[in-house]
């Protein structure tokens, strides 16, 4: 396939007729879950019911309380559970803060007040921000949503379980809304009981709108407002800083390019952290197709025959004639999540039907934590509940959300992604993948000592096309970063391998005070090879700059202690790296 048309992004909305019976549809599209979009405070009694406070019924008598709090901008430098800043980053690293314009919608559906005595953050609405002029963003107004969610027993302190952050350029558009309660995403009472939970999407898709959020219903006009999604510029680098009263835990994954994510303790607190994210957006291929059930290949008919959802999954798909068991009479749509082994298998089954081509490529900027049910067979080293242990980002349509699985046979961390081979324009889709893992976590997984680690990353099964896969490996400030980009799909495996030369603490490299270690010695200690054309870069970790420093092509000892030095070698398009712990004195 060699066509090079226009990439479909801004303005695309899923289309569905589903008028007569006998249709089967599927939609692969990366969207936030409902509890990541809006604030909710719910009580299990045992059914879920809406609360406005934890101190009154139904929350006060519930067996469990669950919450999702959409955070607001910080009002002072010490406030917790709030957005410190959002903006753009220039090529020289200069940050330009955006201006906060206000909440959207103006009043949060199902909003609730903070309860500091139990650590519950206020549940508000997402916000509109205007990025600085000259940022390079073609659309300056952005919707930003940051959500923390978790649970507690009545009267006990809440525990944060998940973190979600997203940003999107938007334009405000009005639309007619005949049912006020359904104009914006929210929970509304069900008919049989004024407290029972019923979720309403309220996105206006049937009107051809692609709203990242909607609301602000005006009873006098019968209209509501849509924060309509617009396309990102792939060259704009965004940053988001959030201060939280509790650390986000475990493994993060997201839709980001060139991510730089840091988590630092807040001075004077034993639990609060500042989360800083800087990254560009990625284009994620979407798949959306409706077919007569009788026209589907036998493998797909067998998979959807019983419920209209992939291999009898729960929930049983969307559509009308919901209770009809005959696939030739009902209409059903499967909406798989963007992660998980079942989603990968479902997409692979549709690839021949969609001609291995995406219907749209939607620019996206999101990041969230993995839930305990998504970590799967991940090593205990990555499931520490008190710190972020790693981050994976990719632009694939679907991917295995769990932390990469350690393969003892190959001594590698493996990760599977899947996407159509071609973009909506007909061009080859080029995949991207970043793995950022704490150095101590990598050593835990591999049972390594504190000696240097040598890392590589490769893409297995990139397809028939000849293309250059660009990889990069680095280690600094306690994190190992591995990236791969430019590979083709449909379902490659990303393999990150780490090795450590046999060594003992007694063999730790040592230099005397006020003496140096040459480039040749450093390369030998790190077990890195070079050629005459290789470019070698030496970097001393911030925590070690009192102990040693780079001097030309050498490392000089300044004070007694252990000096951490990162060495990067680039030979042509190939990169390798290692981190040395050098004893000085």
BELVENWO-V610507 format. One record per residue. N is the residue number from 1. RES is the residue in three letters. PHI is phi in whole degrees, -180 to 180 (NA if undefined). NEAR is the number of other C-alpha atoms within 8 Angstrom. Layout:
N/RES/PHI/NEAR ; N/RES/PHI/NEAR
This chain:
1/UNK/NA/4 ; 2/UNK/-126/5 ; 3/UNK/-65/7 ; 4/UNK/-131/7 ; 5/UNK/-92/8 ; 6/UNK/-99/6 ; 7/UNK/-71/9 ; 8/UNK/-89/11 ; 9/UNK/-142/10 ; 10/UNK/-61/8 ; 11/UNK/92/8 ; 12/UNK/-77/8 ; 13/UNK/-133/8 ; 14/UNK/-60/7 ; 15/UNK/-116/5 ; 16/UNK/-153/5 ; 17/UNK/-95/4 ; 18/UNK/46/10 ; 19/UNK/-86/4 ; 20/UNK/-91/6 ; 21/UNK/-77/10 ; 22/UNK/92/12 ; 23/UNK/-107/16 ; 24/UNK/-125/14 ; 25/UNK/-128/11 ; 26/UNK/-143/12 ; 27/UNK/-139/13 ; 28/UNK/-107/14 ; 29/UNK/-152/10 ; 30/UNK/-78/9 ; 31/UNK/-134/4 ; 32/UNK/-72/6 ; 33/UNK/-71/6 ; 34/UNK/-61/8 ; 35/UNK/-80/9 ; 36/UNK/-100/12 ; 37/UNK/-97/12 ; 38/UNK/-133/17 ; 39/UNK/-80/19 ; 40/UNK/-145/15 ; 41/UNK/-130/14 ; 42/UNK/-127/12 ; 43/UNK/-119/16 ; 44/UNK/-96/12 ; 45/UNK/-134/11 ; 46/UNK/-87/6 ; 47/UNK/-75/7 ; 48/UNK/-77/10 ; 49/UNK/-131/12 ; 50/UNK/-81/14 ; 51/UNK/-121/12 ; 52/UNK/-113/10 ; 53/UNK/-157/9 ; 54/UNK/-82/11 ; 55/UNK/-93/7 ; 56/UNK/-127/10 ; 57/UNK/-62/9 ; 58/UNK/-91/11 ; 59/UNK/-67/16 ; 60/UNK/-66/10 ; 61/UNK/-112/9 ; 62/UNK/-76/14 ; 63/UNK/-78/10 ; 64/UNK/-146/12 ; 65/UNK/-114/15 ; 66/UNK/-124/12 ; 67/UNK/-141/11 ; 68/UNK/-133/15 ; 69/UNK/-113/14 ; 70/UNK/-81/17 ; 71/UNK/-81/17 ; 72/UNK/-110/10 ; 73/UNK/-62/9 ; 74/UNK/-68/11 ; 75/UNK/-96/5 ; 76/UNK/-156/5 ; 77/UNK/-68/5 ; 78/UNK/-109/4 ; 79/UNK/-64/9 ; 80/UNK/-110/9 ; 81/UNK/56/11 ; 82/UNK/-158/12 ; 83/UNK/-89/14 ; 84/UNK/-76/10 ; 85/UNK/-164/11 ; 86/UNK/-140/12 ; 87/UNK/177/13 ; 88/UNK/-123/15 ; 89/UNK/-121/15 ; 90/UNK/-79/11 ; 91/UNK/-64/5 ; 92/UNK/-92/5 ; 93/UNK/92/6 ; 94/UNK/-73/7 ; 95/UNK/-94/9 ; 96/UNK/-117/11 ; 97/UNK/-67/10 ; 98/UNK/-85/12 ; 99/UNK/-99/8 ; 100/UNK/-80/9 ; 101/UNK/-98/8 ; 102/UNK/138/8 ; 103/UNK/-73/10 ; 104/UNK/-139/14 ; 105/UNK/-67/12 ; 106/UNK/-63/8 ; 107/UNK/-118/10 ; 108/UNK/-75/12 ; 109/UNK/-60/11 ; 110/UNK/64/13 ; 111/UNK/-66/13 ; 112/UNK/-152/12 ; 113/UNK/-81/9 ; 114/UNK/-69/9 ; 115/UNK/-128/9 ; 116/UNK/-58/7 ; 117/UNK/-64/6 ; 118/UNK/-117/9 ; 119/UNK/77/10 ; 120/UNK/-85/10 ; 121/UNK/-73/11 ; 122/UNK/-63/12 ; 123/UNK/-104/16 ; 124/UNK/-116/14 ; 125/UNK/-113/18 ; 126/UNK/-63/15 ; 127/UNK/-130/14 ; 128/UNK/-101/13 ; 129/UNK/-129/14 ; 130/UNK/-111/11 ; 131/UNK/-74/15 ; 132/UNK/-64/12 ; 133/UNK/-64/6 ; 134/UNK/89/5 ; 135/UNK/-72/11 ; 136/UNK/96/8 ; 137/UNK/-77/10 ; 138/UNK/-66/6 ; 139/UNK/-114/8 ; 140/UNK/-86/10 ; 141/UNK/-81/11 ; 142/UNK/-128/13 ; 143/UNK/-94/14 ; 144/UNK/-125/12 ; 145/UNK/-129/14 ; 146/UNK/-127/13 ; 147/UNK/-129/14 ; 148/UNK/-115/13 ; 149/UNK/-138/13 ; 150/UNK/-179/12 ; 151/UNK/-154/12 ; 152/UNK/-168/11 ; 153/UNK/-90/11 ; 154/UNK/-52/12 ; 155/UNK/87/8 ; 156/UNK/-97/7 ; 157/UNK/-70/10 ; 158/UNK/-76/11 ; 159/UNK/-119/8 ; 160/UNK/-71/12 ; 161/UNK/-111/11 ; 162/UNK/-142/13 ; 163/UNK/-134/12 ; 164/UNK/-142/13 ; 165/UNK/-142/11 ; 166/UNK/-148/10 ; 167/UNK/-144/11 ; 168/UNK/-157/14 ; 169/UNK/-63/13 ; 170/UNK/-144/12 ; 171/UNK/-132/10 ; 172/UNK/-85/8 ; 173/UNK/-136/8 ; 174/UNK/-93/8 ; 175/UNK/-147/9 ; 176/UNK/-75/7 ; 177/UNK/-137/11 ; 178/UNK/-82/5 ; 179/UNK/-120/6 ; 180/UNK/-51/9 ; 181/UNK/-67/6 ; 182/UNK/-107/11 ; 183/UNK/-78/14 ; 184/UNK/-138/14 ; 185/UNK/-61/17 ; 186/UNK/-170/12 ; 187/UNK/-96/12 ; 188/UNK/-130/9 ; 189/UNK/-62/10 ; 190/UNK/-80/10 ; 191/UNK/-68/5 ; 192/UNK/-83/5 ; 193/UNK/-160/7 ; 194/UNK/-67/7 ; 195/UNK/-111/8 ; 196/UNK/-67/12 ; 197/UNK/-90/11 ; 198/UNK/-137/8 ; 199/UNK/-93/8 ; 200/UNK/-120/10 ; 201/UNK/-73/9 ; 202/UNK/69/10 ; 203/UNK/-96/14 ; 204/UNK/71/12 ; 205/UNK/-61/10 ; 206/UNK/-63/5 ; 207/UNK/-96/5 ; 208/UNK/80/7 ; 209/UNK/-105/12 ; 210/UNK/-114/12 ; 211/UNK/-96/12 ; 212/UNK/-76/11 ; 213/UNK/-162/13 ; 214/UNK/-146/16 ; 215/UNK/158/12 ; 216/UNK/58/11 ; 217/UNK/-63/11 ; 218/UNK/-111/8 ; 219/UNK/-63/7 ; 220/UNK/-72/4 ; 221/UNK/-113/5 ; 222/UNK/71/11 ; 223/UNK/-120/11 ; 224/UNK/-127/14 ; 225/UNK/-110/12 ; 226/UNK/-117/17 ; 227/UNK/-85/13 ; 228/UNK/-77/13 ; 229/UNK/-63/13 ; 230/UNK/-121/11 ; 231/UNK/-78/10 ; 232/UNK/-79/12 ; 233/UNK/-90/9 ; 234/UNK/-67/8 ; 235/UNK/-93/6 ; 236/UNK/-89/14 ; 237/UNK/-100/11 ; 238/UNK/-103/11 ; 239/UNK/-132/14 ; 240/UNK/-141/12 ; 241/UNK/-124/12 ; 242/UNK/-131/12 ; 243/UNK/-108/14 ; 244/UNK/-122/12 ; 245/UNK/-76/10 ; 246/UNK/-132/9 ; 247/UNK/-69/12 ; 248/UNK/-74/12 ; 249/UNK/-118/14 ; 250/UNK/83/15 ; 251/UNK/-114/15 ; 252/UNK/-98/12 ; 253/UNK/-143/12 ; 254/UNK/-168/12 ; 255/UNK/-111/14 ; 256/UNK/-140/16 ; 257/UNK/-116/11 ; 258/UNK/51/7 ; 259/UNK/-73/11 ; 260/UNK/-133/7 ; 261/UNK/-121/8 ; 262/UNK/-127/7 ; 263/UNK/-133/9 ; 264/UNK/-127/7 ; 265/UNK/-70/10 ; 266/UNK/-88/10 ; 267/UNK/-57/4 ; 268/UNK/86/4 ; 269/UNK/-126/7 ; 270/UNK/-91/6 ; 271/UNK/-130/9 ; 272/UNK/-74/13 ; 273/UNK/-138/13 ; 274/UNK/-110/12 ; 275/UNK/-104/12 ; 276/UNK/-121/11 ; 277/UNK/-125/11 ; 278/UNK/-132/12 ; 279/UNK/-170/12 ; 280/UNK/-96/14 ; 281/UNK/-81/15 ; 282/UNK/-126/12 ; 283/UNK/-97/9 ; 284/UNK/-108/13 ; 285/UNK/-66/17 ; 286/UNK/-110/14 ; 287/UNK/-127/12 ; 288/UNK/-149/11 ; 289/UNK/-150/8 ; 290/UNK/-126/9 ; 291/UNK/-136/9 ; 292/UNK/-64/9 ; 293/UNK/-55/11 ; 294/UNK/-67/7 ; 295/UNK/-92/6 ; 296/UNK/-77/9 ; 297/UNK/-59/6 ; 298/UNK/-58/6 ; 299/UNK/-63/7 ; 300/UNK/-74/10 ; 301/UNK/-59/11 ; 302/UNK/-65/8 ; 303/UNK/-71/11 ; 304/UNK/-107/12 ; 305/UNK/-58/9 ; 306/UNK/-73/11 ; 307/UNK/-126/12 ; 308/UNK/84/14 ; 309/UNK/-118/16 ; 310/UNK/-57/10 ; 311/UNK/48/9 ; 312/UNK/65/11 ; 313/UNK/-68/8 ; 314/UNK/-111/6 ; 315/UNK/-73/5 ; 316/UNK/-87/10 ; 317/UNK/83/12 ; 318/UNK/-116/9 ; 319/UNK/143/9 ; 320/UNK/-99/8 ; 321/UNK/53/9 ; 322/UNK/-60/9 ; 323/UNK/-99/4 ; 324/UNK/-77/8 ; 325/UNK/-92/8 ; 326/UNK/-82/8 ; 327/UNK/-65/14 ; 328/UNK/-87/9 ; 329/UNK/-115/11 ; 330/UNK/-94/14 ; 331/UNK/-124/15 ; 332/UNK/-139/15 ; 333/UNK/-130/13 ; 334/UNK/-93/14 ; 335/UNK/-124/9 ; 336/UNK/-65/8 ; 337/UNK/-71/10 ; 338/UNK/-81/11 ; 339/UNK/-140/10 ; 340/UNK/116/13 ; 341/UNK/-66/8 ; 342/UNK/-68/6 ; 343/UNK/-65/13 ; 344/UNK/-62/14 ; 345/UNK/-64/8 ; 346/UNK/-67/9 ; 347/UNK/-64/12 ; 348/UNK/-58/10 ; 349/UNK/-69/9 ; 350/UNK/-88/9 ; 351/UNK/-51/11 ; 352/UNK/-65/7 ; 353/UNK/-73/6 ; 354/UNK/-92/10 ; 355/UNK/59/6 ; 356/UNK/57/10 ; 357/UNK/-132/12 ; 358/UNK/-74/13 ; 359/UNK/-86/11 ; 360/UNK/-158/13 ; 361/UNK/-126/14 ; 362/UNK/-97/12 ; 363/UNK/-68/12 ; 364/UNK/-144/13 ; 365/UNK/-140/13 ; 366/UNK/-144/11 ; 367/UNK/-153/12 ; 368/UNK/-155/11 ; 369/UNK/-82/13 ; 370/UNK/-88/14 ; 371/UNK/-77/8 ; 372/UNK/-61/6 ; 373/UNK/-75/6 ; 374/UNK/-97/9 ; 375/UNK/-72/13 ; 376/UNK/57/8 ; 377/UNK/-91/6 ; 378/UNK/-61/12 ; 379/UNK/-60/9 ; 380/UNK/-61/6 ; 381/UNK/-66/8 ; 382/UNK/-104/12 ; 383/UNK/-107/12 ; 384/UNK/-57/11 ; 385/UNK/-83/7 ; 386/UNK/-107/8 ; 387/UNK/-164/9 ; 388/UNK/-77/14 ; 389/UNK/-101/13 ; 390/UNK/-173/12 ; 391/UNK/-137/13 ; 392/UNK/-122/13 ; 393/UNK/-129/13 ; 394/UNK/-158/12 ; 395/UNK/-103/13 ; 396/UNK/-68/12 ; 397/UNK/-60/15 ; 398/UNK/-134/15 ; 399/UNK/-159/14 ; 400/UNK/-80/11 ; 401/UNK/-71/10 ; 402/UNK/-60/12 ; 403/UNK/-57/11 ; 404/UNK/-53/8 ; 405/UNK/-90/11 ; 406/UNK/-78/11 ; 407/UNK/-105/9 ; 408/UNK/-67/6 ; 409/UNK/-68/5 ; 410/UNK/-103/6 ; 411/UNK/53/11 ; 412/UNK/-136/12 ; 413/UNK/-98/11 ; 414/UNK/-110/12 ; 415/UNK/-144/11 ; 416/UNK/-109/10 ; 417/UNK/-130/14 ; 418/UNK/-151/15 ; 419/UNK/-162/12 ; 420/UNK/-59/14 ; 421/UNK/-70/11 ; 422/UNK/-123/12 ; 423/UNK/-76/16 ; 424/UNK/-64/15 ; 425/UNK/-83/11 ; 426/UNK/96/12 ; 427/UNK/-76/12 ; 428/UNK/-61/8 ; 429/UNK/-85/10 ; 430/UNK/-104/9 ; 431/UNK/-83/12 ; 432/UNK/-136/13 ; 433/UNK/-153/12 ; 434/UNK/-132/14 ; 435/UNK/-121/11 ; 436/UNK/-121/11 ; 437/UNK/-130/12 ; 438/UNK/-61/11 ; 439/UNK/-60/10 ; 440/UNK/-69/7 ; 441/UNK/-69/11 ; 442/UNK/-60/10 ; 443/UNK/-66/11 ; 444/UNK/-66/9 ; 445/UNK/-60/10 ; 446/UNK/-90/8 ; 447/UNK/59/6 ; 448/UNK/-86/10 ; 449/UNK/-87/5 ; 450/UNK/-80/6 ; 451/UNK/-67/12 ; 452/UNK/-58/11 ; 453/UNK/-112/10 ; 454/UNK/-107/12 ; 455/UNK/-119/12 ; 456/UNK/-139/10 ; 457/UNK/-137/14 ; 458/UNK/-143/9 ; 459/UNK/-113/12 ; 460/UNK/-98/8 ; 461/UNK/65/7 ; 462/UNK/-95/12 ; 463/UNK/101/7 ; 464/UNK/-83/4 ; 465/UNK/-71/6 ; 466/UNK/-89/4 ; 467/UNK/-146/7 ; 468/UNK/-92/6 ; 469/UNK/-90/9 ; 470/UNK/-93/10 ; 471/UNK/-121/12 ; 472/UNK/-149/12 ; 473/UNK/-133/14 ; 474/UNK/-153/12 ; 475/UNK/-140/13 ; 476/UNK/-161/9 ; 477/UNK/50/7 ; 478/UNK/84/8 ; 479/UNK/-129/10 ; 480/UNK/-103/12 ; 481/UNK/-119/12 ; 482/UNK/-129/14 ; 483/UNK/-134/13 ; 484/UNK/-141/15 ; 485/UNK/-149/11 ; 486/UNK/89/11 ; 487/UNK/-87/13 ; 488/UNK/-98/14 ; 489/UNK/-106/14 ; 490/UNK/-100/11 ; 491/UNK/-132/11 ; 492/UNK/-79/13 ; 493/UNK/-109/11 ; 494/UNK/-93/13 ; 495/UNK/-120/12 ; 496/UNK/-105/12 ; 497/UNK/-113/11 ; 498/UNK/-129/11 ; 499/UNK/-132/8 ; 500/UNK/-140/9 ; 501/UNK/-58/7 ; 502/UNK/-59/4 ; 503/UNK/-159/7 ; 504/UNK/-133/7 ; 505/UNK/-60/6 ; 506/UNK/-65/4 ; 507/UNK/-90/6 ; 508/UNK/-61/11 ; 509/UNK/-56/8 ; 510/UNK/-134/8 ; 511/UNK/-130/12 ; 512/UNK/-80/9 ; 513/UNK/-59/11 ; 514/UNK/62/8 ; 515/UNK/-118/8 ; 516/UNK/-122/10 ; 517/UNK/-115/10 ; 518/UNK/-73/9 ; 519/UNK/-58/9 ; 520/UNK/-62/6 ; 521/UNK/-67/8 ; 522/UNK/-61/9 ; 523/UNK/-64/11 ; 524/UNK/-66/8 ; 525/UNK/-62/9 ; 526/UNK/-86/12 ; 527/UNK/58/7 ; 528/UNK/-107/11 ; 529/UNK/-106/5 ; 530/UNK/-138/8 ; 531/UNK/-122/6 ; 532/UNK/-64/4 ; 533/UNK/-96/7 ; 534/UNK/-69/10 ; 535/UNK/-107/7 ; 536/UNK/-111/8 ; 537/UNK/-120/7 ; 538/UNK/-110/10 ; 539/UNK/-137/8 ; 540/UNK/-94/13 ; 541/UNK/-60/12 ; 542/UNK/-53/6 ; 543/UNK/-69/7 ; 544/UNK/-112/11 ; 545/UNK/-70/10 ; 546/UNK/-77/8 ; 547/UNK/-93/13 ; 548/UNK/-149/14 ; 549/UNK/-152/11 ; 550/UNK/-78/11 ; 551/UNK/-132/7 ; 552/UNK/66/4 ; 553/UNK/-106/8 ; 554/UNK/-125/10 ; 555/UNK/-114/12 ; 556/UNK/-106/13 ; 557/UNK/-83/16 ; 558/UNK/-107/11 ; 559/UNK/-148/11 ; 560/UNK/-68/10 ; 561/UNK/145/8 ; 562/UNK/-108/10 ; 563/UNK/-106/15 ; 564/UNK/-103/12 ; 565/UNK/-124/12 ; 566/UNK/-96/15 ; 567/UNK/-121/14 ; 568/UNK/-119/12 ; 569/UNK/-121/13 ; 570/UNK/-120/11 ; 571/UNK/-123/11 ; 572/UNK/66/6 ; 573/UNK/-93/6 ; 574/UNK/-93/9 ; 575/UNK/-128/11 ; 576/UNK/-144/14 ; 577/UNK/-155/14 ; 578/UNK/-158/15 ; 579/UNK/-122/14 ; 580/UNK/-105/13 ; 581/UNK/-112/13 ; 582/UNK/-106/12 ; 583/UNK/-85/12 ; 584/UNK/-111/16 ; 585/UNK/114/10
